[in-house]
């Protein structure tokens, strides 16, 4: 919605459009619960056709009445247009629900026209009635320049002065914050690192847009703060320093060192060391798309019992009618409608977890944490959006809901697919869309898998459906840094978590928030691997070969299904030997031979169609020795159908050997 509106404004007012970035911070916010600190976030609404519509939302900060939000709102400013805005402060309750705290109403023109493009408002419970003071909200706006460069740097601190109270132990927990100078408006937070527990902390490599760091200005001041966590939930500025991009680029020293000064007493509290700094040309996501990048979409759906019985009206999986979609369907539709635009074959891998599958070709007596929703391990794809919805609707008759909720097996499946694409030099990038209703019960194993995934062409989108407490799920988003069991951190961000309830009535905004980080994640992966858009062109041929292999697998699956049916018809319930139960795995081992035989026979005589089964006196031993018997000849008006023993084709399958058997069968058929 927002893109259509602002694009229309661009047409109506050419030359007046200006990209701006809006930073927000709050002070003295009151909680919606008297007994705990507020967990604030700020939502931005834009007025359209007389109604305010949700446009975007900041990150949520835990237990902070004085938050500085690092996510800024990107807007288009038009001098001659009144652009009404509403900022709503929300709190996350103990139950994980989002609750409005207060709001302010202004216009983009008022913000841009205010001195230094900075303005502070009283947050009111009801802005229209001007009642209920809930704190203050400050808005800072800045016009954006243009730069596609990416700043990449590593930083550490040393000689940090120990902070401790009279009766407290010293704390060695530190994080790093970077702020962009906004002129007379002060500084706006643009980056915050993970927390390191070390006397001499070294933080993970920082990758940030030059535009974000310094608005593309080489001489713009950047402020760095080292934050010390003296007690749980209590953070203080240990020391701060200032630098410009030019300072870092022009330094001849191997390490650029800056004294950290405590802002309260103006004393030196340590040294910040910039180990490395580089400005690199950052390709745009669309450049990779134009060079042939394709998405390989995979869906993982939650079939745990906490979803409720799908055949009752109170289940998250309940399908009321063809026109009304449940939360799972709405999320799938909203996200996949966009992703499939970048997937030429429109084939989507579909898997389930947390249920007991009972498909003809895929059965389990225990809870499975990764099973194909098509019921076939060799053909787990659904075609297009209609195929996705059809596979989903048909899944319930073949699955018993169970528990627990494990993510790692599905993640590992996606990792294997991404790894195969990487090893075959494919131009495919895998997107795993996970939909779940509750807590992850294998959190550390899942985190370990995510950190391993950072080296693969893979992004993971998790959508939480229902009204569960999503606090732990937000950990997987990785904004605060994921650490595996070895203490290692992911080299890039590849997970996005979004609670569906926040956007249930706005599918466009749901898709926007779910997919917002994907382009940056794709580019981040490509840069980490040294892949430029021009390198993707050579990968196109690998994609064609992958498509051919996929078609071959589908043809193979058709034969497997045909064979299974014929064997069942041939033996019957009473004729089966208890010591021998045919399995799809046995059939698949013989399918390649059958395929070649069938092609040969069709080529020799189109009127003779040979179906593949076996006869073995109901004996597994006789079957394995390969005794050849033709037990019957089925006749229809146009086609002679003959029965061949399976093991006749389990040996050499060249044309000469097949031809001998063909001549025997042809005589019988005539």
C-alpha positions as CSV (number, residue, x, y, z in Angstrom):
1,X,0.0,0.0,0.0
2,X,2.7,2.5,1.0
3,X,4.7,1.9,-2.1
4,X,1.7,2.6,-4.4
5,X,0.8,5.7,-2.6
6,X,4.3,7.2,-2.6
7,X,5.0,6.2,-6.2
8,X,1.8,8.1,-7.1
9,X,3.1,11.2,-5.2
10,X,6.3,10.9,-7.1
11,X,4.4,11.2,-10.4
12,X,2.2,14.1,-9.2
13,X,5.1,16.1,-7.8
14,X,8.3,15.3,-9.9
15,X,11.4,17.0,-8.6
16,X,10.0,17.6,-5.2
17,X,10.6,14.1,-3.8
18,X,13.3,13.8,-1.2
19,X,14.2,10.6,0.7
20,X,14.5,11.2,4.4
21,X,15.3,9.0,7.4
22,X,13.4,9.5,10.6
23,X,14.9,8.4,14.0
24,X,12.8,8.1,17.2
25,X,13.7,7.9,20.8
26,X,11.7,8.1,24.0
27,X,12.2,9.2,27.6
28,X,10.4,8.4,30.9
29,X,7.9,6.0,29.3
30,X,5.3,4.5,31.6
31,X,4.6,0.7,31.5
32,X,1.2,-0.8,30.8
33,X,2.0,-2.9,33.9
34,X,2.8,-1.1,37.2
35,X,5.0,-4.0,38.4
36,X,7.5,-4.1,35.6
37,X,9.5,-1.9,33.2
38,X,8.1,-1.2,29.8
39,X,9.2,-3.2,26.7
40,X,8.7,-0.5,24.1
41,X,8.5,-0.3,20.4
42,X,7.2,2.5,18.1
43,X,4.8,2.0,15.2
44,X,4.4,4.5,12.4
45,X,1.1,5.1,10.8
46,X,0.5,7.2,7.6
47,X,-2.8,8.8,6.8
48,X,-4.4,7.7,3.5
49,X,-7.9,8.5,2.4
50,X,-8.7,9.9,5.9
51,X,-7.5,6.7,7.7
52,X,-4.2,6.0,9.4
53,X,-2.6,2.8,8.0
54,X,0.3,1.0,9.7
55,X,3.6,1.6,7.7
56,X,6.4,0.2,9.8
57,X,7.7,-0.5,13.3
58,X,11.0,-0.2,15.2
59,X,12.6,-3.1,17.0
60,X,11.4,-3.8,20.5
61,X,13.7,-3.0,23.4
62,X,13.4,-5.0,26.6
63,X,12.9,-3.3,30.0
64,X,13.8,0.2,28.9
65,X,11.8,3.4,29.7
66,X,14.4,5.5,27.8
67,X,15.0,3.7,24.5
68,X,17.0,4.9,21.5
69,X,15.8,2.9,18.6
70,X,18.4,1.9,15.9
71,X,15.8,1.2,13.2
72,X,14.8,4.4,11.4
73,X,11.8,5.0,9.2
74,X,12.5,5.6,5.5
75,X,10.0,8.1,4.0
76,X,9.5,10.2,0.9
77,X,9.1,13.9,1.7
78,X,7.0,16.2,-0.6
79,X,7.0,19.9,0.2
80,X,3.6,20.7,-1.3
81,X,1.8,17.6,0.2
82,X,0.5,17.3,3.8
83,X,1.7,14.0,5.0
84,X,0.0,13.1,8.3
85,X,1.8,10.8,10.6
86,X,0.9,9.0,13.8
87,X,3.5,7.4,16.1
88,X,2.2,4.8,18.5
89,X,4.3,3.5,21.5
90,X,3.4,-0.1,22.4
91,X,4.4,-2.4,25.2
92,X,4.9,-6.1,25.2
93,X,3.0,-7.7,28.1
94,X,4.2,-10.7,30.1
95,X,1.9,-12.9,28.0
96,X,3.7,-11.6,24.8
97,X,0.7,-9.5,23.7
98,X,1.3,-6.0,22.2
99,X,-0.5,-3.3,24.1
100,X,-0.8,0.4,23.1
101,X,0.7,2.8,25.6
102,X,0.3,6.2,24.0
103,X,0.6,8.2,20.7
104,X,1.4,11.4,19.1
105,X,0.1,12.9,15.8
106,X,2.1,15.2,13.6
107,X,3.1,15.7,9.9
108,X,6.3,15.1,8.0
109,X,6.2,18.8,7.1
110,X,6.1,19.8,10.7
111,X,9.1,17.7,11.5
112,X,11.1,18.9,8.5
113,X,10.2,22.5,9.1
114,X,11.2,22.5,12.8
115,X,14.7,23.8,13.8
116,X,17.3,21.1,13.1
117,X,14.5,18.8,11.9
118,X,14.1,17.7,15.6
119,X,10.9,17.9,17.6
120,X,9.8,16.4,21.0
121,X,6.2,15.5,21.9
122,X,4.4,14.4,25.0
123,X,3.1,10.9,24.5
124,X,-0.6,10.8,25.3
125,X,-3.0,7.9,25.9
126,X,-5.4,9.6,23.6
127,X,-3.7,12.2,21.3
128,X,-7.1,13.5,19.9
129,X,-8.4,14.2,23.4
130,X,-5.0,15.2,24.7
131,X,-5.3,13.1,27.9
132,X,-3.0,10.7,29.8
133,X,0.7,11.7,29.9
134,X,2.8,8.6,29.2
135,X,6.3,10.0,28.5
136,X,8.1,11.9,25.8
137,X,9.0,11.0,22.2
138,X,11.7,12.8,20.1
139,X,11.8,12.6,16.3
140,X,14.9,13.5,14.3
141,X,14.8,13.6,10.5
142,X,17.6,13.8,8.0
143,X,17.7,14.1,4.2
144,X,19.5,11.1,2.7
145,X,22.3,11.3,0.2
146,X,23.0,8.5,-2.2
147,X,25.7,5.9,-1.8
148,X,25.7,2.1,-2.4
149,X,29.0,1.5,-0.6
150,X,29.3,-0.8,2.3
151,X,31.5,0.0,5.3
152,X,33.1,-3.1,6.8
153,X,35.2,-3.0,10.0
154,X,36.4,-4.9,13.0
155,X,36.8,-3.3,16.4
156,X,38.0,-4.2,19.9
157,X,38.7,-2.4,23.2
158,X,41.6,-2.8,25.6
159,X,42.9,-1.2,28.8
160,X,39.3,-0.8,30.0
161,X,39.1,0.7,33.5
162,X,37.2,-1.6,35.8
163,X,33.8,-0.4,36.9
164,X,32.4,-1.6,40.2
165,X,30.4,-0.3,43.1
166,X,31.3,-0.3,46.8
167,X,29.8,-3.7,47.4
168,X,29.6,-5.2,43.9
169,X,32.0,-7.3,41.8
170,X,33.6,-5.8,38.7
171,X,31.6,-6.4,35.5
172,X,33.3,-7.4,32.2
173,X,30.3,-7.4,29.9
174,X,30.6,-4.9,27.1
175,X,28.8,-4.0,23.9
176,X,29.6,-1.4,21.2
177,X,27.3,1.3,19.8
178,X,27.7,3.5,16.8
179,X,25.9,6.8,16.3
180,X,25.6,9.0,13.2
181,X,26.0,12.8,13.7
182,X,22.8,14.6,12.8
183,X,24.1,18.2,13.1
184,X,22.3,20.3,15.8
185,X,19.9,17.4,16.3
186,X,22.6,15.4,18.0
187,X,23.3,11.8,17.3
188,X,21.2,8.9,16.0
189,X,21.9,5.3,16.9
190,X,22.7,3.2,13.8
191,X,24.4,0.1,15.2
192,X,24.7,-2.0,18.4
193,X,26.9,-5.1,18.7
194,X,26.5,-8.3,20.7
195,X,27.6,-8.3,24.4
196,X,31.1,-9.7,25.0
197,X,32.1,-11.0,28.4
198,X,35.8,-10.2,28.3
199,X,38.2,-7.7,29.9
200,X,39.5,-6.9,26.3
201,X,36.4,-7.5,24.2
202,X,36.6,-8.0,20.4
203,X,33.3,-7.7,18.6
204,X,32.1,-9.5,15.4
205,X,32.8,-7.8,12.1
206,X,30.5,-4.9,11.4
207,X,28.9,-4.5,8.0
208,X,26.8,-1.4,7.7
209,X,25.8,0.8,4.7
210,X,28.0,3.9,4.3
211,X,24.7,5.8,4.0
212,X,23.5,4.5,7.4
213,X,26.8,5.1,9.1
214,X,27.6,8.6,7.9
215,X,25.0,9.5,5.2
216,X,27.6,8.9,2.6
217,X,29.8,11.8,4.0
218,X,33.5,11.0,4.5
219,X,33.9,13.8,7.0
220,X,30.7,13.2,9.0
221,X,31.4,12.5,12.7
222,X,30.6,9.0,14.0
223,X,30.4,8.5,17.8
224,X,31.4,5.1,19.3
225,X,30.3,4.1,22.8
226,X,31.5,1.2,24.8
227,X,28.6,0.1,27.0
228,X,29.2,-1.7,30.3
229,X,26.5,-3.9,31.9
230,X,27.1,-3.4,35.6
231,X,24.1,-5.5,36.6
232,X,21.2,-7.3,34.8
233,X,19.3,-4.8,32.7
234,X,21.5,-1.9,33.8
235,X,23.8,-0.4,31.2
236,X,26.1,2.6,31.5
237,X,28.4,4.4,29.0
238,X,31.9,3.2,29.9
239,X,33.6,5.5,27.4
240,X,33.0,7.2,24.1
241,X,35.1,8.5,21.2
242,X,34.6,10.1,17.8
243,X,36.0,9.5,14.3
244,X,35.2,10.1,10.6
245,X,35.5,7.7,7.7
246,X,38.3,9.8,6.3
247,X,40.2,9.3,9.6
248,X,40.1,5.5,9.2
249,X,40.9,5.5,5.5
250,X,43.8,7.9,5.8
251,X,45.4,6.2,8.8
252,X,48.8,4.7,8.0
253,X,48.9,2.7,11.2
254,X,47.9,-1.0,11.1
255,X,45.5,-0.4,14.0
256,X,43.7,2.9,14.4
257,X,43.5,3.7,18.2
258,X,41.2,6.2,19.9
259,X,41.0,7.0,23.6
260,X,37.7,6.2,25.3
261,X,36.6,9.1,27.5
262,X,34.0,8.7,30.2
263,X,31.3,11.4,29.6
264,X,30.6,11.9,33.3
265,X,34.1,12.6,34.6
266,X,35.9,13.3,31.3
267,X,38.6,10.7,32.3
268,X,40.2,8.1,30.0
269,X,38.5,4.7,30.6
270,X,40.3,2.7,27.8
271,X,41.2,2.5,24.2
272,X,39.0,1.6,21.1
273,X,41.0,-0.1,18.4
274,X,39.8,-0.3,14.8
275,X,41.6,-3.4,13.5
276,X,40.4,-3.0,9.9
277,X,38.2,-0.7,7.9
278,X,37.2,-0.9,4.3
279,X,34.6,0.7,2.0
280,X,33.5,-1.7,-0.7
281,X,31.2,-1.2,-3.6
282,X,27.9,-2.9,-2.7
283,X,25.9,-4.4,-5.5
284,X,22.1,-3.9,-5.4
285,X,19.9,-6.9,-4.9
286,X,18.3,-6.3,-8.3
287,X,21.7,-6.6,-10.0
288,X,21.9,-10.2,-8.8
289,X,18.3,-10.9,-10.0
290,X,19.1,-9.4,-13.4
291,X,22.2,-11.6,-13.5
292,X,20.1,-14.8,-13.1
293,X,19.7,-15.3,-9.3
294,X,16.7,-17.5,-8.6
295,X,14.9,-18.3,-5.3
296,X,14.3,-21.9,-4.3
297,X,11.4,-21.7,-1.9
298,X,10.8,-24.3,0.9
299,X,7.9,-24.3,3.3
300,X,7.9,-25.9,6.8
301,X,4.6,-26.2,8.6
302,X,3.8,-27.0,12.3
303,X,1.7,-30.1,12.9
304,X,2.1,-30.2,16.7
305,X,-1.0,-30.9,18.8
306,X,-1.0,-27.4,20.3
307,X,-2.4,-26.2,17.0
308,X,-5.7,-28.0,17.9
309,X,-7.6,-30.6,16.0
310,X,-7.8,-29.4,12.3
311,X,-11.3,-30.9,12.0
312,X,-12.7,-28.7,14.7
313,X,-13.6,-25.0,14.6
314,X,-11.1,-23.8,17.2
315,X,-7.9,-25.1,15.5
316,X,-5.3,-22.8,13.9
317,X,-5.4,-25.2,11.0
318,X,-9.2,-25.1,10.6
319,X,-10.3,-24.6,7.0
320,X,-13.8,-23.0,7.2
321,X,-14.5,-22.7,3.5
322,X,-12.8,-22.0,0.2
323,X,-13.0,-18.2,0.5
324,X,-11.9,-17.8,4.1
325,X,-8.3,-18.6,4.9
326,X,-6.8,-19.5,8.3
327,X,-3.6,-17.9,9.7
328,X,-1.3,-20.5,8.1
329,X,-2.9,-20.0,4.7
330,X,-2.8,-16.2,4.9
331,X,0.8,-16.2,5.9
332,X,1.7,-18.6,3.1
333,X,-0.2,-16.7,0.5
334,X,1.1,-13.2,1.5
335,X,4.7,-14.3,1.5
336,X,4.8,-16.8,-1.4
337,X,2.9,-14.5,-3.8
338,X,6.0,-12.3,-3.7
339,X,8.7,-15.0,-3.5
340,X,7.4,-17.0,-6.4
341,X,8.0,-13.9,-8.7
342,X,11.7,-14.8,-8.4
343,X,11.3,-18.6,-8.8
344,X,10.9,-19.4,-12.5
345,X,9.7,-23.0,-12.2
346,X,7.3,-22.1,-9.4
347,X,8.0,-25.4,-7.6
348,X,8.0,-25.2,-3.8
349,X,9.4,-27.8,-1.4
350,X,6.8,-28.6,1.3
351,X,7.7,-30.3,4.6
352,X,5.9,-30.7,7.9
353,X,7.2,-31.2,11.5
354,X,5.8,-32.2,14.8
355,X,3.3,-34.8,13.5
356,X,3.1,-38.5,12.7
357,X,2.8,-39.0,8.9
358,X,0.8,-41.9,7.5
359,X,1.2,-41.5,3.7
360,X,1.2,-44.5,1.5
361,X,4.9,-44.1,0.7
362,X,6.0,-42.3,3.9
363,X,4.9,-43.7,7.3
364,X,6.1,-43.3,10.8
365,X,5.0,-44.7,14.2
366,X,6.7,-41.8,16.1
367,X,6.7,-38.1,15.8
368,X,8.6,-37.0,12.7
369,X,10.3,-33.6,12.7
370,X,10.8,-33.4,8.9
371,X,8.5,-35.2,6.5
372,X,7.3,-34.4,2.9
373,X,3.7,-33.1,2.8
374,X,3.3,-34.6,-0.7
375,X,4.0,-38.0,1.0
376,X,6.9,-38.6,-1.4
377,X,10.6,-38.2,-0.6
378,X,11.5,-38.2,-4.3
379,X,8.9,-35.6,-5.3
380,X,8.3,-33.2,-2.4
381,X,7.4,-30.2,-4.6
382,X,4.1,-28.4,-5.0
383,X,3.4,-26.4,-8.2
384,X,2.4,-22.8,-8.0
385,X,0.2,-21.2,-5.3
386,X,-2.7,-23.5,-6.2
387,X,-0.6,-26.6,-5.7
388,X,0.7,-25.3,-2.4
389,X,-2.8,-24.8,-1.0
390,X,-3.9,-28.2,-2.4
391,X,-1.0,-30.0,-0.7
392,X,-1.7,-28.2,2.5
393,X,-5.5,-29.0,2.5
394,X,-4.9,-32.7,1.7
395,X,-2.2,-33.1,4.4
396,X,-4.6,-33.4,7.4
397,X,-6.0,-36.8,6.4
398,X,-2.5,-38.2,6.4
399,X,-1.0,-36.7,9.6
400,X,-1.7,-37.2,13.3
401,X,-0.8,-34.1,15.3
402,X,1.8,-34.8,18.0
403,X,4.7,-33.1,19.9
404,X,7.3,-31.8,20.7
405,X,8.3,-28.8,18.4
406,X,11.8,-29.3,17.0
407,X,13.1,-26.9,14.4
408,X,16.6,-28.3,13.8
409,X,15.6,-31.2,11.4
410,X,13.8,-28.9,9.1
411,X,16.7,-26.4,9.2
412,X,19.1,-29.2,8.4
413,X,17.0,-30.3,5.4
414,X,17.1,-26.7,4.1
415,X,20.8,-26.6,4.7
416,X,21.4,-29.7,2.7
417,X,19.5,-28.3,-0.2
418,X,21.4,-25.0,0.0
419,X,24.7,-27.0,0.2
420,X,23.8,-29.0,-2.9
421,X,23.1,-25.8,-4.8
422,X,26.5,-24.4,-3.6
423,X,28.4,-27.5,-4.6
424,X,26.8,-27.7,-8.0
425,X,27.6,-24.0,-8.7
426,X,23.8,-23.3,-9.0
427,X,22.4,-19.8,-9.1
428,X,19.7,-20.7,-6.6
429,X,19.3,-19.1,-3.2
430,X,17.1,-21.1,-0.8
431,X,14.3,-19.3,1.3
432,X,12.9,-21.4,4.1
433,X,9.5,-20.2,5.3
434,X,8.7,-21.7,8.7
435,X,5.2,-21.4,10.3
436,X,4.8,-22.4,13.9
437,X,2.3,-21.9,16.7
438,X,4.6,-22.2,19.8
439,X,7.9,-22.5,21.5
440,X,10.9,-24.2,20.0
441,X,12.0,-27.1,22.2
442,X,15.4,-27.6,20.7
443,X,16.6,-24.0,20.9
444,X,20.4,-24.5,21.2
445,X,20.5,-27.2,18.5
446,X,18.5,-24.8,16.3
447,X,20.9,-21.9,17.0
448,X,23.9,-24.2,16.2
449,X,22.3,-25.0,12.8
450,X,21.6,-21.3,12.1
451,X,25.2,-20.4,12.7
452,X,26.4,-23.2,10.4
453,X,23.9,-21.9,7.8
454,X,25.6,-18.5,7.6
455,X,28.1,-20.0,5.1
456,X,25.3,-21.3,2.8
457,X,23.0,-19.5,0.2
458,X,20.0,-19.7,2.7
459,X,17.6,-17.3,4.5
460,X,15.1,-18.4,7.1
461,X,11.8,-16.7,7.7
462,X,9.8,-17.7,10.8
463,X,6.2,-16.6,11.2
464,X,4.6,-17.2,14.5
465,X,0.8,-17.9,14.3
466,X,-1.6,-17.8,17.2
467,X,-1.1,-15.9,20.5
468,X,1.9,-17.6,22.1
469,X,4.6,-15.8,24.0
470,X,7.2,-15.2,21.4
471,X,10.0,-13.8,23.6
472,X,12.3,-16.8,23.1
473,X,11.5,-17.0,19.4
474,X,12.7,-13.5,18.9
475,X,16.1,-14.7,20.0
476,X,16.4,-16.6,16.7
477,X,16.1,-13.3,14.8
478,X,19.7,-12.7,15.7
479,X,19.6,-9.0,16.2
480,X,21.3,-9.4,19.6
481,X,23.8,-12.0,18.3
482,X,23.4,-15.8,18.2
483,X,26.0,-17.8,20.0
484,X,26.4,-21.6,19.5
485,X,27.6,-24.2,22.0
486,X,31.2,-23.4,21.1
487,X,30.8,-19.7,21.7
488,X,30.9,-18.9,18.0
489,X,28.7,-16.3,16.4
490,X,27.0,-16.2,13.0
491,X,29.0,-14.2,10.4
492,X,25.8,-12.7,9.0
493,X,22.1,-12.3,9.8
494,X,19.9,-14.8,7.9
495,X,16.8,-15.2,10.1
496,X,13.7,-13.0,10.3
497,X,11.0,-13.7,12.9
498,X,7.6,-12.0,12.6
499,X,4.4,-12.6,14.8
500,X,1.5,-13.0,12.5
501,X,-1.0,-11.4,14.9
502,X,0.7,-8.0,14.5
503,X,-0.2,-7.9,10.8
504,X,-3.2,-10.2,10.5
505,X,-5.5,-7.6,9.0
506,X,-2.8,-6.1,6.7
507,X,-1.3,-8.8,4.3
508,X,0.7,-6.2,2.4
509,X,2.4,-5.0,5.6
510,X,2.9,-8.7,6.7
511,X,4.8,-9.5,3.5
512,X,6.8,-6.2,3.8
513,X,8.0,-7.1,7.4
514,X,8.5,-10.8,6.6
515,X,10.6,-10.1,3.5
516,X,12.2,-6.8,4.4
517,X,15.6,-8.3,5.3
518,X,15.8,-10.8,2.5
519,X,17.5,-8.6,-0.2
520,X,20.1,-7.5,2.3
521,X,20.7,-11.1,3.5
522,X,21.1,-12.2,-0.2
523,X,23.7,-9.4,-0.9
524,X,25.4,-10.1,2.4
525,X,25.9,-13.7,1.6
526,X,27.1,-13.0,-2.0
527,X,29.7,-10.5,-0.7
528,X,30.8,-12.9,2.0
529,X,31.5,-15.4,-0.8
530,X,33.1,-12.9,-3.1
531,X,30.3,-13.4,-5.7
532,X,29.5,-10.4,-7.9
533,X,26.5,-10.1,-10.1
534,X,28.6,-10.8,-13.3
535,X,29.7,-14.2,-11.7
536,X,26.1,-15.5,-11.6
537,X,25.8,-15.6,-15.4
538,X,28.0,-18.7,-15.6
539,X,25.8,-20.4,-13.1
540,X,22.8,-20.4,-15.4
541,X,23.7,-23.7,-17.0
542,X,23.8,-25.4,-13.7
543,X,20.2,-24.3,-13.1
544,X,19.1,-25.9,-16.4
545,X,20.8,-29.2,-15.4
546,X,19.0,-29.1,-12.0
547,X,15.7,-28.6,-13.8
548,X,16.4,-31.7,-15.9
549,X,17.2,-33.7,-12.9
550,X,14.0,-32.6,-11.2
551,X,11.9,-33.7,-14.2
552,X,13.7,-37.1,-14.2
553,X,12.9,-37.6,-10.5
554,X,9.2,-36.8,-11.2
555,X,9.2,-39.4,-14.0
556,X,10.8,-41.9,-11.6
557,X,8.1,-41.2,-9.0
558,X,5.4,-41.9,-11.6
559,X,6.9,-45.3,-12.2
560,X,7.2,-46.1,-8.5
561,X,3.5,-45.3,-8.0
562,X,2.7,-47.5,-11.0
563,X,4.8,-50.4,-9.7
564,X,3.4,-50.2,-6.2
565,X,-0.2,-50.4,-7.5
566,X,0.5,-53.4,-9.8
567,X,2.2,-55.4,-7.0
568,X,-0.7,-54.8,-4.6
569,X,-3.2,-55.9,-7.3
570,X,-1.1,-59.0,-8.2
571,X,-0.6,-60.4,-4.7
572,X,-3.8,-59.4,-3.0
573,X,-4.3,-59.5,0.7
574,X,-4.4,-63.2,1.0
575,X,-1.5,-64.0,-1.3
576,X,1.1,-62.0,0.4
577,X,3.9,-63.9,2.3
578,X,4.2,-62.6,5.8
579,X,8.0,-62.8,5.4
580,X,8.0,-60.4,2.5
581,X,6.6,-56.9,2.4
582,X,7.5,-54.9,-0.6
583,X,8.8,-51.3,0.1
584,X,9.2,-48.2,-2.0
585,X,13.0,-48.4,-1.4
586,X,13.1,-51.8,-3.1
587,X,11.0,-50.5,-5.9
588,X,13.1,-47.4,-6.4
589,X,16.3,-49.6,-6.7
590,X,14.7,-51.3,-9.8
591,X,13.0,-48.3,-11.3
592,X,16.0,-47.1,-13.3
593,X,16.1,-50.5,-15.0
594,X,12.4,-50.6,-15.6
595,X,12.5,-47.1,-17.1
596,X,15.1,-48.0,-19.7
597,X,13.2,-51.3,-20.5
598,X,10.0,-49.4,-20.9
599,X,11.6,-46.8,-23.2
600,X,13.2,-49.6,-25.3
601,X,9.9,-51.5,-25.7
602,X,7.9,-48.4,-26.6
603,X,10.5,-47.6,-29.2
604,X,10.3,-51.0,-30.7
605,X,6.6,-51.4,-30.7
606,X,4.2,-48.7,-29.6
607,X,1.4,-51.2,-29.4
608,X,3.1,-53.2,-26.8
609,X,3.0,-51.5,-23.3
610,X,4.9,-53.5,-20.6
611,X,4.0,-52.9,-17.0
612,X,6.5,-53.9,-14.3
613,X,5.8,-56.3,-11.5
614,X,6.9,-59.7,-10.4
615,X,5.7,-63.3,-9.6
616,X,7.7,-65.4,-7.1
617,X,5.3,-68.0,-5.6
618,X,4.9,-65.6,-2.7
619,X,8.4,-66.3,-1.7
620,X,11.1,-63.7,-0.8
621,X,13.9,-66.2,-1.4
622,X,12.6,-67.1,-4.9
623,X,12.2,-63.4,-5.7
624,X,15.8,-62.7,-4.8
625,X,17.2,-65.6,-6.9
626,X,15.5,-64.0,-9.9
627,X,13.4,-67.0,-11.1
628,X,11.7,-65.8,-14.3
629,X,8.1,-66.7,-14.8
630,X,5.4,-65.2,-16.9
631,X,2.2,-66.1,-14.9
632,X,-0.4,-64.3,-16.9
633,X,-1.1,-62.2,-20.0
634,X,-3.7,-59.5,-19.5
635,X,-5.6,-58.5,-22.6
636,X,-7.5,-55.4,-23.6
637,X,-8.9,-54.5,-27.0
638,X,-5.9,-52.4,-27.9
639,X,-3.0,-53.2,-25.6
640,X,-1.2,-56.4,-24.6
641,X,0.0,-56.2,-21.0
642,X,2.6,-58.7,-19.8
643,X,4.1,-59.3,-16.4
644,X,7.9,-59.4,-16.0
645,X,9.8,-60.5,-13.0
646,X,11.5,-57.6,-11.3
647,X,14.9,-59.2,-11.1
648,X,15.1,-59.8,-14.8
649,X,15.9,-56.1,-15.0
650,X,18.0,-55.9,-11.9
651,X,21.1,-57.0,-13.7
652,X,22.7,-55.5,-16.8
653,X,20.2,-53.2,-18.5
654,X,21.8,-52.6,-21.9
655,X,19.8,-52.8,-25.1
656,X,21.1,-56.3,-26.0
657,X,19.9,-57.9,-22.8
658,X,16.5,-56.1,-22.8
659,X,16.0,-57.0,-26.5
660,X,16.2,-60.8,-25.7
661,X,13.4,-60.5,-23.1
662,X,11.5,-58.2,-25.4
663,X,11.5,-60.8,-28.2
664,X,10.0,-63.4,-25.7
665,X,7.3,-61.1,-24.6
666,X,6.5,-59.9,-28.1
667,X,5.8,-63.5,-29.2
668,X,3.5,-64.1,-26.2
669,X,1.7,-60.8,-27.0
670,X,1.2,-61.8,-30.6
